[in-house]
């Protein structure tokens, strides 16, 4: 099935006071593979536990020079460690994550076992992240939501703002990820790429810049760009398990 290539109308106002119970998908599926164009080289391979409540391992950029491995170790319900390493290397970058009610409230970053910095997170009563702060500066990243979709982020007091576009009717592949975690960078910090992104329930609406296909349960399986000639240029493919 394919959605029509026409943006859906959306209310771009923040909706932090909307306390209605949002509808859950009838079938919950979990992303296990993601590809960019080449289906022989997945950019993400995600290994889950049996009931899909925890991620156990992630491989990024499989089969390329930039391949990385992420191991997840859980300690009771209040902490987990994410170890990041390159194949063939023994040194690891570790994230020590402190958790409350299933949400990460603090992440301590270590590079080759040397502490680098921490980030702290605050959530609203619906479990949506509101603020992330870093102990190395006085900046806070703030998050504004519309229902279950992240509408805008801005950095306070610096003022850097990112506004996200219209949303379609179908389910984003990252929606059922349990945590938001950024990826590893060679400098020992955390990079700008995200390895888990539970920021959107709905995929971006179709437009003249791109569109998508979805399965019978409404989960996006394929996204593409529309060229100037009107052709579909493949972008990403998504595979699920449940």
SVG drawing of the C-alpha trace seen along z (x, -y; Angstrom):
<svg xmlns="http://www.w3.org/2000/svg" viewBox="-9 -33 51 48">
<polyline fill="none" stroke="black" stroke-width="0.4" points="0.0,0.0 1.1,-3.5 0.0,-6.8 -1.0,-9.6 1.8,-12.1 0.0,-15.0 0.8,-16.5 -1.8,-15.9 -3.0,-19.0 -1.5,-19.3 -1.8,-21.5 1.7,-22.9 1.0,-24.1 2.5,-22.4 0.0,-20.1 1.5,-19.6 -1.8,-19.9 -3.7,-17.2 -4.3,-14.4 -6.4,-12.2 -5.4,-8.5 -3.8,-8.1 -4.7,-5.0 -2.1,-2.2 -1.4,-0.3 -3.4,2.9 -0.2,4.9 3.1,3.9 6.1,4.5 9.7,3.8 12.4,2.7 15.1,5.3 16.8,4.1 17.2,0.8 18.9,0.2 19.8,-2.8 19.4,-1.9 21.7,1.2 19.7,4.1 22.9,6.1 24.4,3.6 22.0,2.7 22.8,-0.4 21.1,1.1 20.8,4.6 18.8,4.7 18.7,7.9 15.9,7.9 15.0,10.2 12.1,12.6 9.3,10.3 10.8,7.1 11.0,5.2 14.8,4.8 17.4,4.3 20.3,6.6 22.6,5.7 22.9,3.3 25.2,3.4 25.5,0.2 26.9,-0.2 27.2,3.5 29.8,4.7 31.5,1.2 34.6,-0.4 32.5,-2.3 30.8,0.8 30.2,0.5 28.8,2.9 26.6,1.9 26.2,4.3 23.4,3.6 23.7,4.9 20.8,4.4 21.0,4.2 17.6,4.6 15.2,1.9 17.2,-1.2 20.4,-1.1 22.0,0.3 25.3,0.1 25.9,-0.4 29.3,0.7 30.4,-0.5 33.3,1.0 34.8,1.6 35.3,5.1 38.8,6.2 39.4,3.6 39.4,4.3 38.8,0.8 35.2,-0.2 33.2,-3.4 30.7,-2.9 27.4,-4.7 26.2,-4.1 22.5,-4.9 20.5,-5.5 16.8,-4.9 13.4,-5.6 10.1,-4.2 11.7,-2.8 13.1,-6.2 16.8,-7.2 17.3,-10.1 21.1,-10.3 23.9,-9.1 27.5,-9.0 29.9,-8.8 33.2,-7.0 35.9,-6.8 38.4,-4.0 37.1,-3.8 37.9,-7.5 34.9,-9.6 34.1,-12.3 30.7,-14.0 27.1,-13.4 23.7,-14.3 20.5,-14.6 16.9,-14.3 13.5,-15.3 10.1,-14.0 6.5,-15.0 3.8,-12.8 3.2,-11.0 6.8,-10.0 7.8,-12.4 11.2,-14.0 11.1,-17.7 14.7,-18.7 18.2,-17.4 21.1,-19.2 24.9,-18.6 27.2,-19.1 30.0,-20.5 28.1,-23.7 25.1,-25.8 22.9,-24.8 19.6,-22.8 17.9,-21.2 14.2,-21.5 11.5,-19.4 8.0,-20.5 5.5,-17.8 2.3,-17.5 0.6,-14.3 3.1,-11.5 5.2,-13.3 8.1,-15.6 7.3,-19.0 10.2,-21.2 13.5,-21.3 15.4,-24.4 18.6,-25.1 18.2,-27.4 19.4,-30.1 21.3,-29.9 18.1,-29.7 19.1,-27.1 15.7,-25.7 14.7,-22.7 11.1,-22.4 9.9,-19.0 7.5,-18.8 4.0,-17.5 3.2,-14.0 1.4,-11.3 -1.1,-8.7 1.3,-5.7 3.7,-4.4 7.3,-5.4 9.8,-2.5 11.4,-4.0 8.1,-4.4 8.5,-1.1 12.1,-1.7 12.4,-1.8 14.9,-4.6 16.5,-7.6 20.2,-7.0 22.8,-8.8 25.6,-7.1 29.3,-6.9 31.9,-9.4 35.6,-8.7 36.4,-11.7 34.9,-9.8 31.8,-11.9 28.4,-11.1 27.8,-11.7 24.9,-13.3 23.6,-10.1 20.9,-8.3 20.9,-4.6 17.4,-4.6 14.9,-7.3 11.4,-7.0 10.5,-10.5 7.7,-10.0 4.6,-7.8 3.8,-9.0 6.1,-9.1 6.5,-12.3 3.7,-13.1 4.1,-12.6 5.1,-15.7 6.8,-16.7 10.1,-15.9 9.4,-12.3 6.9,-9.6 6.7,-6.1 4.9,-2.8 3.5,-0.8 2.4,2.7 -1.1,3.9 -0.6,2.8 0.4,-0.7 4.1,-0.5 6.3,-2.2 8.4,0.3 10.0,-1.9 10.7,-5.5 11.8,-7.3 12.4,-10.6 10.5,-11.9 12.9,-13.2 12.4,-16.2 11.3,-13.7 8.6,-12.3 10.6,-9.0 10.9,-7.3 14.4,-7.2 14.8,-4.6 16.0,-5.9 15.4,-3.5 13.9,-0.1 12.7,1.2 12.1,4.8 10.2,5.8 9.6,8.6 6.8,9.2"/>
</svg>
